[in-house]
């Protein structure tokens, strides 16, 4: 799996179903970064809705 330097990005969008730490039980510090926006829900459905909303602008 590639390593992404998202901590160096200007803005980060995280698609996640909940704030639960997941099967590893490890908290992700990126989730608490002020540059991070959380989009909760199914990732495929969320991206599909975002694309549709952007196309309607």
C-alpha positions in Angstrom: 0.0 0.0 0.0 1.4 3.4 -0.9 2.3 6.0 1.8 0.4 9.2 1.3 1.7 12.4 3.0 -1.7 13.7 3.8 -0.4 15.4 6.9 1.3 17.9 4.6 -1.9 18.6 2.6 -3.7 22.0 2.7 -7.0 20.1 3.2 -8.0 16.5 3.8 -11.4 14.9 3.4 -11.8 11.6 5.3 -14.7 9.3 4.3 -15.6 7.1 7.2 -18.7 5.4 8.5 -18.2 6.4 12.2 -15.5 7.7 14.6 -14.9 4.1 15.8 -11.2 3.2 15.7 -11.8 0.1 13.5 -10.6 -3.4 13.8 -7.0 -2.4 14.9 -8.4 -0.3 17.7 -5.9 2.5 16.9 -6.9 6.2 16.9 -5.8 8.1 13.8 -4.4 11.5 14.7 -5.3 12.8 11.2 -8.9 12.7 12.3 -8.2 15.5 14.8 -6.1 17.7 12.5 -7.7 21.1 12.0 -7.2 20.7 8.2 -9.3 17.5 8.2 -13.0 17.3 7.3 -14.9 14.1 8.1 -17.6 12.9 5.7 -19.6 10.2 7.4 -21.3 7.4 5.5 -20.6 4.8 2.8 -17.7 6.1 0.7 -19.1 5.1 -2.7 -22.5 6.6 -2.0 -20.9 9.8 -0.5 -18.7 10.4 -3.5 -21.5 9.6 -6.0 -23.7 12.2 -4.2 -20.8 14.8 -4.1 -20.3 14.4 -7.9 -24.0 14.8 -8.6 -24.1 17.9 -6.4 -21.1 19.4 -8.1 -22.5 18.7 -11.6 -25.8 20.5 -10.7 -24.0 23.8 -9.8 
